[in-house]
Amino acid sequence: MDDRYTIDTPENIEFAYDIAGIGSRFLAAIIDTLLIIVAQIIVFVSAGLIASALAPDSFGAAPESLIFALSTLVGFGLLWGYYIAFEAVWNGQSPGKRAIGLRVVREGGRPITFLSSVIRNLIRFVDFLPAFYGIGVVAMFIDRRARRLGDLAGGTLVVKERQGVTLESLSNTSTVAPPQPGDSQREVTLPNIQMLNDQDYDLIQEFLRRRSELGRDARMRLGVQLASGLQARLGLPQGGDAERFLQHVAVEYQVFKQQQQTERTLL
């Protein structure tokens, strides 16, 4: 299995992810499974109490039949919907993955989409066979990126989350309004770009606009500070050409924001 997943951007900037191993994913799965079981118990007990308080004739069937039907529906809904809901809200993380420090991303380092999450979690039932991810573990041993069948079908992989720092601690430069994107047709390639906000983007633009006014040493120092902070924030390796990296981040963020606006318009 490869420990690193390396991506080259159109600007020839290379960055890499640490691929999550079977051990860390197993721990995350245990946490999520326990939470699902607890939720199921709460729902089943509540359904049992309600059914026992109702007369069987009210439904034309015994309360036990109602409990069984509810338990089947809730069990399926939790096993399938739990992961999809959290991956959508938490951008590729479930409670178990967040606790262990993992995240699901699409191939190419792009954020996971709702469709990708649905596909990978539908196949989860196959991965789970014959017991507790037996098929999934075999697939992860075979695949060089430790992907289970759901990941292969959904075009996703699980990576280790890196702890970042805030850009606000790097500079007190004022911000400006972000310009319009220059290329709205390209696809975002930078991983975790959604971790940034408009203030981060404005700070990058301010540096790029005023860098010619700075001395050589100050320009290099501030550029490296900004780039290092962004690389940590995005979970990328440190180093490289700082200014070229900042330019790439600015372009990627513009595309990301325009895609968000387009999606909102379609909704």
Kinemage of the C-alpha trace (Angstrom):
@kinemage 1
@onewidth
@group {chain A} dominant
@subgroup {mainchain}
@vectorlist {calphas} color= white
{ca met a 1} P 0.000 0.000 0.000
{ca asp a 2} L 1.225 3.507 -0.831
{ca asp a 3} L 1.426 5.771 2.211
{ca arg a 4} L 1.145 8.963 0.151
{ca tyr a 5} L -1.249 10.138 -2.521
{ca thr a 6} L 0.474 12.754 -4.690
{ca ile a 7} L -1.385 15.180 -6.945
{ca asp a 8} L -0.024 17.545 -9.601
{ca thr a 9} L -2.061 20.673 -10.299
{ca pro a 10} L -2.316 22.364 -13.733
{ca glu a 11} L 0.198 24.922 -12.429
{ca asn a 12} L 2.715 22.096 -11.764
{ca ile a 13} L 2.372 22.455 -8.003
{ca glu a 14} L 2.675 19.121 -6.250
{ca phe a 15} L 0.992 18.254 -2.984
{ca ala a 16} L 0.282 14.999 -1.201
{ca tyr a 17} L -2.084 13.323 1.224
{ca asp a 18} L -1.245 10.727 3.848
{ca ile a 19} L -3.487 7.761 3.075
{ca ala a 20} L -5.413 6.359 6.034
{ca gly a 21} L -4.459 2.799 6.884
{ca ile a 22} L -6.676 -0.125 7.776
{ca gly a 23} L -6.023 0.281 11.512
{ca ser a 24} L -7.146 3.905 11.775
{ca arg a 25} L -10.180 3.277 9.566
{ca phe a 26} L -11.112 0.265 11.682
{ca leu a 27} L -11.035 2.386 14.848
{ca ala a 28} L -13.210 5.024 13.187
{ca ala a 29} L -15.641 2.313 12.060
{ca ile a 30} L -15.890 0.962 15.611
{ca ile a 31} L -16.785 4.417 16.960
{ca asp a 32} L -19.402 4.980 14.259
{ca thr a 33} L -20.867 1.502 14.721
{ca leu a 34} L -21.215 2.013 18.467
{ca leu a 35} L -22.972 5.338 17.899
{ca ile a 36} L -25.335 3.719 15.400
{ca ile a 37} L -26.114 0.910 17.858
{ca val a 38} L -26.840 3.410 20.629
{ca ala a 39} L -29.157 5.350 18.298
{ca gln a 40} L -30.912 2.143 17.271
{ca ile a 41} L -31.437 1.100 20.881
{ca ile a 42} L -32.968 4.471 21.725
{ca val a 43} L -35.338 4.308 18.759
{ca phe a 44} L -36.274 0.665 19.348
{ca val a 45} L -36.981 1.175 23.039
{ca ser a 46} L -39.070 4.243 22.271
{ca ala a 47} L -41.010 2.345 19.585
{ca gly a 48} L -41.558 -0.557 21.965
{ca leu a 49} L -42.929 1.695 24.679
{ca ile a 50} L -45.293 3.367 22.234
{ca ala a 51} L -46.453 0.077 20.714
{ca ser a 52} L -47.056 -1.538 24.100
{ca ala a 53} L -49.291 1.359 25.087
{ca leu a 54} L -51.473 0.955 22.012
{ca ala a 55} L -54.183 -1.654 21.484
{ca pro a 56} L -53.345 -4.231 18.801
{ca asp a 57} L -56.714 -3.657 17.132
{ca ser a 58} L -55.781 -0.047 16.443
{ca phe a 59} L -53.448 -1.236 13.707
{ca gly a 60} L -54.970 -4.554 12.767
{ca ala a 61} L -51.719 -6.266 13.792
{ca ala a 62} L -49.888 -7.042 16.986
{ca pro a 63} L -47.597 -4.380 18.457
{ca glu a 64} L -44.691 -6.781 17.971
{ca ser a 65} L -45.191 -6.622 14.213
{ca leu a 66} L -45.096 -2.851 14.330
{ca ile a 67} L -41.901 -2.921 16.364
{ca phe a 68} L -40.283 -5.315 13.900
{ca ala a 69} L -41.245 -3.143 10.922
{ca leu a 70} L -39.949 0.000 12.609
{ca ser a 71} L -36.724 -1.675 13.681
{ca thr a 72} L -36.066 -2.831 10.123
{ca leu a 73} L -36.674 0.605 8.633
{ca val a 74} L -34.719 2.454 11.297
{ca gly a 75} L -31.865 -0.037 11.161
{ca phe a 76} L -31.493 0.412 7.414
{ca gly a 77} L -31.905 4.168 7.632
{ca leu a 78} L -29.241 4.556 10.296
{ca leu a 79} L -26.720 2.232 8.668
{ca trp a 80} L -27.051 3.982 5.326
{ca gly a 81} L -28.141 7.513 6.157
{ca tyr a 82} L -25.823 8.060 9.132
{ca tyr a 83} L -22.668 8.200 7.014
{ca ile a 84} L -24.239 10.121 4.135
{ca ala a 85} L -25.687 12.778 6.431
{ca phe a 86} L -22.464 13.359 8.337
{ca glu a 87} L -20.238 13.250 5.255
{ca ala a 88} L -22.449 15.900 3.653
{ca val a 89} L -22.545 18.180 6.701
{ca trp a 90} L -18.984 17.598 7.901
{ca asn a 91} L -17.355 17.520 4.466
{ca gly a 92} L -16.318 13.889 4.303
{ca gln a 93} L -16.188 13.129 8.007
{ca ser a 94} L -18.314 11.002 10.307
{ca pro a 95} L -18.004 11.266 14.111
{ca gly a 96} L -15.665 8.278 14.081
{ca lys a 97} L -13.473 9.717 11.333
{ca arg a 98} L -13.375 13.105 13.021
{ca ala a 99} L -12.326 11.514 16.323
{ca ile a 100} L -9.490 9.599 14.648
{ca gly a 101} L -8.524 12.442 12.296
{ca leu a 102} L -9.630 11.064 8.918
{ca arg a 103} L -11.541 12.508 5.984
{ca val a 104} L -13.096 11.168 2.777
{ca val a 105} L -12.084 13.000 -0.411
{ca arg a 106} L -12.596 12.351 -4.093
{ca glu a 107} L -9.735 11.252 -6.305
{ca gly a 108} L -7.687 14.279 -7.191
{ca gly a 109} L -8.094 15.667 -3.676
{ca arg a 110} L -11.441 17.295 -4.425
{ca pro a 111} L -14.149 17.532 -1.734
{ca ile a 112} L -16.598 14.646 -1.632
{ca thr a 113} L -19.943 15.211 -3.343
{ca phe a 114} L -23.348 14.013 -2.227
{ca leu a 115} L -23.496 11.522 -5.108
{ca ser a 116} L -20.067 10.105 -4.265
{ca ser a 117} L -21.132 9.690 -0.654
{ca val a 118} L -24.350 7.922 -1.653
{ca ile a 119} L -22.507 5.495 -3.935
{ca arg a 120} L -19.723 4.623 -1.488
{ca asn a 121} L -22.194 4.069 1.332
{ca leu a 122} L -24.604 1.971 -0.721
{ca ile a 123} L -21.701 -0.381 -1.457
{ca arg a 124} L -20.888 -0.403 2.260
{ca phe a 125} L -23.341 -3.297 2.663
{ca val a 126} L -21.226 -5.396 0.291
{ca asp a 127} L -17.998 -4.353 2.025
{ca phe a 128} L -19.495 -5.350 5.365
{ca leu a 129} L -19.989 -8.999 4.313
{ca pro a 130} L -19.564 -11.660 5.609
{ca ala a 131} L -19.013 -9.898 8.956
{ca phe a 132} L -17.703 -6.467 9.980
{ca tyr a 133} L -16.162 -5.369 6.683
{ca gly a 134} L -14.624 -8.709 5.740
{ca ile a 135} L -14.795 -8.046 2.001
{ca gly a 136} L -13.851 -4.409 2.525
{ca val a 137} L -10.693 -5.307 4.445
{ca val a 138} L -9.611 -7.738 1.724
{ca ala a 139} L -10.146 -5.035 -0.905
{ca met a 140} L -8.130 -2.552 1.163
{ca phe a 141} L -5.243 -5.009 1.442
{ca ile a 142} L -5.216 -5.477 -2.325
{ca asp a 143} L -5.664 -1.833 -3.361
{ca arg a 144} L -2.526 0.302 -3.158
{ca arg a 145} L -4.541 3.228 -1.745
{ca ala a 146} L -6.372 1.107 0.826
{ca arg a 147} L -9.757 1.651 -0.808
{ca arg a 148} L -12.708 -0.591 -0.109
{ca leu a 149} L -15.228 -1.443 -2.827
{ca gly a 150} L -17.365 1.568 -1.910
{ca asp a 151} L -14.398 3.889 -2.433
{ca leu a 152} L -13.615 2.329 -5.803
{ca ala a 153} L -17.224 2.720 -6.934
{ca gly a 154} L -17.571 6.270 -5.631
{ca gly a 155} L -14.151 7.482 -6.766
{ca thr a 156} L -13.103 8.329 -3.210
{ca leu a 157} L -10.331 7.591 -0.758
{ca val a 158} L -9.827 8.162 2.960
{ca val a 159} L -6.906 10.332 4.045
{ca lys a 160} L -5.435 11.552 7.283
{ca glu a 161} L -6.529 14.992 8.387
{ca arg a 162} L -3.743 17.416 9.255
{ca gln a 163} L -4.155 20.053 11.906
{ca gly a 164} L -3.887 23.533 10.490
{ca val a 165} L -3.261 27.044 11.740
{ca thr a 166} L -5.180 30.264 11.138
{ca leu a 167} L -3.953 32.844 8.680
{ca glu a 168} L -5.085 35.644 10.974
{ca ser a 169} L -2.035 35.036 13.162
{ca leu a 170} L 0.335 35.608 10.237
{ca ser a 171} L -0.475 39.180 9.239
{ca asn a 172} L -2.617 42.164 10.123
{ca thr a 173} L -2.939 43.386 6.537
{ca ser a 174} L -6.332 44.830 5.647
{ca thr a 175} L -8.564 42.961 3.235
{ca val a 176} L -10.180 43.897 -0.057
{ca ala a 177} L -13.197 42.637 -1.979
{ca pro a 178} L -12.405 39.495 -4.006
{ca pro a 179} L -12.322 39.949 -7.803
{ca gln a 180} L -14.381 37.939 -10.254
{ca pro a 181} L -13.098 34.464 -11.212
{ca gly a 182} L -10.996 34.321 -14.328
{ca asp a 183} L -11.920 30.797 -15.391
{ca ser a 184} L -15.243 29.385 -14.292
{ca gln a 185} L -15.096 26.230 -16.433
{ca arg a 186} L -12.171 24.453 -14.778
{ca glu a 187} L -12.589 22.087 -11.843
{ca val a 188} L -11.097 22.631 -8.394
{ca thr a 189} L -8.001 20.487 -7.883
{ca leu a 190} L -6.676 21.829 -4.588
{ca pro a 191} L -7.736 19.640 -1.637
{ca asn a 192} L -9.720 21.094 1.251
{ca ile a 193} L -10.151 24.467 -0.480
{ca gln a 194} L -13.465 24.757 1.390
{ca met a 195} L -11.440 25.164 4.603
{ca leu a 196} L -10.633 28.740 3.529
{ca asn a 197} L -12.896 31.766 3.705
{ca asp a 198} L -13.131 35.164 2.031
{ca gln a 199} L -10.852 36.782 4.607
{ca asp a 200} L -8.125 34.254 3.841
{ca tyr a 201} L -8.550 34.911 0.132
{ca asp a 202} L -8.425 38.678 0.607
{ca leu a 203} L -5.202 38.334 2.582
{ca ile a 204} L -3.595 36.391 -0.255
{ca gln a 205} L -4.752 38.967 -2.812
{ca glu a 206} L -3.414 41.811 -0.683
{ca phe a 207} L 0.019 40.210 -0.555
{ca leu a 208} L 0.089 39.442 -4.277
{ca arg a 209} L -0.961 42.992 -5.139
{ca arg a 210} L 1.544 44.714 -2.839
{ca arg a 211} L 4.513 42.339 -3.078
{ca ser a 212} L 6.299 44.580 -5.594
{ca glu a 213} L 6.351 47.345 -2.952
{ca leu a 214} L 8.242 45.156 -0.472
{ca gly a 215} L 11.971 44.633 -0.157
{ca arg a 216} L 13.377 41.317 -1.306
{ca asp a 217} L 13.805 39.847 2.192
{ca ala a 218} L 10.446 41.096 3.488
{ca arg a 219} L 8.683 39.843 0.371
{ca met a 220} L 10.203 36.390 0.719
{ca arg a 221} L 9.536 36.222 4.458
{ca leu a 222} L 5.870 37.223 4.203
{ca gly a 223} L 5.306 34.979 1.204
{ca val a 224} L 6.715 31.964 3.015
{ca gln a 225} L 4.666 32.777 6.130
{ca leu a 226} L 1.453 32.962 4.151
{ca ala a 227} L 2.206 29.877 2.083
{ca ser a 228} L 3.228 27.844 5.147
{ca gly a 229} L 0.045 28.817 6.967
{ca leu a 230} L -2.084 27.850 3.980
{ca gln a 231} L -0.271 24.566 3.486
{ca ala a 232} L -0.870 23.666 7.122
{ca arg a 233} L -4.491 24.796 6.865
{ca leu a 234} L -5.084 22.649 3.787
{ca gly a 235} L -3.115 19.658 5.039
{ca leu a 236} L -0.354 19.995 2.424
{ca pro a 237} L 3.411 19.438 2.751
{ca gln a 238} L 5.510 22.505 3.506
{ca gly a 239} L 7.885 24.139 1.040
{ca gly a 240} L 8.003 24.966 -2.648
{ca asp a 241} L 7.670 28.266 -4.493
{ca ala a 242} L 5.604 30.360 -2.064
{ca glu a 243} L 4.340 32.992 -4.508
{ca arg a 244} L 3.401 30.506 -7.208
{ca phe a 245} L 1.543 28.470 -4.598
{ca leu a 246} L -0.349 31.562 -3.397
{ca gln a 247} L -1.342 32.411 -6.962
{ca his a 248} L -2.643 28.882 -7.424
{ca val a 249} L -4.660 29.054 -4.195
{ca ala a 250} L -6.210 32.366 -5.272
{ca val a 251} L -7.325 30.905 -8.614
{ca glu a 252} L -8.665 27.741 -6.991
{ca tyr a 253} L -10.650 29.721 -4.431
{ca gln a 254} L -12.178 31.887 -7.156
{ca val a 255} L -13.330 28.775 -9.026
{ca phe a 256} L -14.618 27.195 -5.814
{ca lys a 257} L -16.703 30.271 -4.938
{ca gln a 258} L -18.160 30.548 -8.428
{ca gln a 259} L -19.112 26.859 -8.376
{ca gln a 260} L -20.868 27.423 -5.056
{ca gln a 261} L -22.775 30.364 -6.535
{ca thr a 262} L -23.777 28.295 -9.568
{ca glu a 263} L -25.055 25.466 -7.366
{ca arg a 264} L -27.127 27.895 -5.289
{ca thr a 265} L -28.606 29.375 -8.469
{ca leu a 266} L -29.615 25.930 -9.730
{ca leu a 267} L -31.309 25.161 -6.421
